[in-house]
Amino acid sequence: MAVGQLKKMEKIWKGQDKQTKLKIVRACIFPRDIYGCKGWTLTTADEKKINAFEMKCYRRMLRIQWIAKRKNTEILKELKVGQDWLLNNIKPRKLSYFGHLKRHDSLEKHILEARLEGKRRKGRPTRRWTEDIKEWLQISPTEAGREAQKREVFRRRVREATSTDIPG
């Protein structure tokens, strides 16, 4: 995973200024970690893990030991980065992929819209991929699919849904 790549870059963390290090992390580490994020179903536990990984990268980058008593907000202010930056970059990617699927007739679209016969297991239903879309856009996936047919309208909707989320 990307943690191994982060450890290999130990020499880089010694000499550069903070903004250069931040650019390196965003260009080399984060893309490796979020590869394939368009297909993820994000649960609360996953979101916490993504945010923890992001903070681990920032702390390693600034060479802050894990026993140091520094709050995450202090580190984010020092780097001039908004909270949950990595997670908030996943959202527009997933939403744009949803729009792409709805506009094109493909195998993925058929899988997304398919219904399975039979009974489900006992217990709470697992979180579905489209529930993220519903939560972020504040409309049903069917309605979002209709909006996705008009590319510019859907892009505007995605920007509105994620614009307050992407700081720094």
N, C-alpha and C positions, 0 to 999 in steps of 0.2 A: 504494500500500500504506500501511500504518499509519505508516511512517517519515516520509512526507510530512506526515501529520497531526501527528506529534511535532515536526517542525520548525516548523510553523505556530504551535505553542503556546509559542514561545520567551518571550513576555512573561509567561506564567503562571509559568514556572520561576523568575523573578527574585524574586517577593515572598512566596510562600506558605511555610508550614512543611512539613516532610517528609511528615507523615501526610496532609495535605491534597493534596499533590502525588501521593502514592501512590494516594489514592482517585480522583483525576482520571485517572491512568494506567489504573487498573483499570476505570474506568467508560467512558472515551472511546477509549483506544488499544487495549487488549487485545481487547475484543469485535470490533473491526474486523479485527484480525489473525487471530483464530481463527474467523471466520465460516465456517460449513460444515465445521468440524472433525469433525463426526460421521461424515462420509463419507470421511475421510482414511485412508490406509494409512500408518502411521508407520514409517519406516525409521530406522536409527540416524543417518543423515545429516540427516534431517528433525528429529529430536529435538535434535541439536546446533544446527541453525539456529534452532529455536524458543528454545532456551536462550540463544543468542547475541543474538537479538533482545530478549529479556527484559532481559538485562544492558545492552544498548545503551540501552534505555528508562530504566533506573535511572540509568545514568551521565549521560544527557542531562538527566534530571530533577534530579539533584544538581549539574549543571553541572561534571562532572568531564571534563576533556579526555582524548582517547584516548591522549595521550602520558604521562599521569600514571601513575606506578607504584603503582597501587592494586589489590589482589587482589579478586576477586569476593566472596570470603568476608567481607572487611572491609565491603564495600558492603552485602551482605545483612544483616550484623549491625547496621550503622548504621540500616538501614531496618526492622529486626526482621521480616524476611521469610525464609521457608524457601527452600531451594535448589529450583530447578525448579518454582516456584509455577505458572507458566503451563502448563507441560506436565502437571502434576498436576491441573489443572482441566479439561484436555481429556479425560482418561481417564474420569471419571464420566459426562461427556456422551456419549461414544461408547458406553459400556456401557449407559446408559439407552436410547439409540437402538436398540441391538441388542435389548434387551428389548421395546421398542415394536414393532419389526419382527416379532419372533417371535410376539407376541400378536395381531397383526392380519393379516388376509388382504389383502395389497396387492401391487401390481406390484413394489415394492422387495423384498418377501419372496421372490417368485418369482425375481427376478433373483439375489438372494443365494444361493438354494438350487439354482439351475440348474447343469447340467453341460453343457459344450460338447463336441461330438464333434471328432475329428481329433487330429493330433499337435501337440505344443507345439514351440516353437523350441529350438534347441540352447542349451546353457548352463544356468546356475543358474535355477531357477524364480523368478519375481518374488514378492515378499511379498504375501500376500493379506490382505484386510480382516479376515477372521475369525482370522487368526493373532495379531493384537493381543488379541482377546477371549480366545483360548486362553491366551496368555501372562499376561495380567493376572488372570484368574479361576482359573487353574491347573486348568481342566477343559476337556473337548472342547467345541466349539461346539454339537454335538448335545445334549450333556448340559446345557449352559447354556441352550439353547433350551427344553428340558423344564422347567428351573427357572423360566424367564421366564414360563411360563404361570401360575405362582403369583406374582403381582406382589410381595407382601410378602416372600416368601422371596428373590426375586431382588434386591429393593432392599437387603435385609440383606446379601446376598452382595456386591453392588457396594460397599456401605459398608465392609465388611470388607476388600475388595480395595484400596480407595483411601484408607481412613482414615489409614493410616500415611504416605501420600504427601502429604497436603494440610496443610502447616504454615502458620502466619501467616495 
